[in-house]
Amino acid sequence: MDGIDVTSTQYTVLLAASEREGLSQQDIINATGIDRSTVSQVVQLLTRKGLLKRRRTRHDARAYAITLTDAGRDVLDRSAPIINKIEQALVGALPATRAKTFISNLRAIVAAFEPAKA
């Protein structure tokens, strides 16, 4: 991600934080599959960079609510064209009939791991 100072793991955490305001670190772990130690380190780093904010929650003084800052949203916005190019290159490497199946399978995998909506 030339010119954007985030790694793929940091990008993944930013993306998860953009999905819902006030996520806990456990929510980010559940959403991304990244291990607890790595999420903790990445959240601390992104907070120091000014891309995330952490605040203690009212219901659990040990837990933090994680929110994306305006600078974090800007990084995601600037990353979008790069991510789109990567996705196009990955899918473009497959024959058209396989690309459709690949995308369909990915959607099924994502849907299987999404939390049930109440």
Order of alpha helices (4+ residues) and beta strands (2+ residues): alpha-alpha-alpha-beta-beta-alpha-alpha
